């Protein structure tokens, strides 16, 4: 795993030389076909084969979701590499939304603490805070709609871009992406290992080992 001077991240993802492609229902179907080639075996052998098949299925099923997560995080990371410069008007709206949201959250926390200590919701101070919360909620709603309209009208960005690779947000996105890739690779290795164990077991019982290219083509 490496990062270039310009912030580009290259991740060495797992490459399997056997042709095995983890993830999806197709490869699970291939594993089941392989398990079914075993015949005339005792109950213990059937149970152990089923256990290995179940182990593979459990390891294989999360992989597509992990792949989607990696793709999503890659897109997020790439979007942060080159950031659009927002206009002053857009920034003011964003600032208002953040300030109003913080003020509303503080008031809600204040109300909760008041009630937890035995205060009444009929208390005048509580009622005043409730009114203020409603005002802030409406302000946030209006500002959010205003921001969306500004984006649609093309007034949110200046047309310029800046290098975002030195920002904390980009650095956090890179770490999140790298962790997701490691997680995907580890899960893929688990699925591969489970498939090979099943394959070895089937062959030892006289069944037919599913060829790697057949498994790959079914994916």
Secondary structure, DSSP 8 states (H G I E B T S, - for coil): -EE-TTS-EE------TT----SSHHHHHHHHHHHHT--S--HHHHHHHHHHHHHHHHHHHTHHHHHHHHHHHHHHHHHHHEEEEE-HHHHHHHHHHHHHHHHHHHHHHHHHHHHHTT--TTSHHHHHHHHHHHHHHHHHHHHHHHHHHHHHTT-SEEEEEEE-TTSHHHHHHHHHHHHHHHHHHHHHHHHHHHHHHHHHHHHHTT-----HHHHHHH-
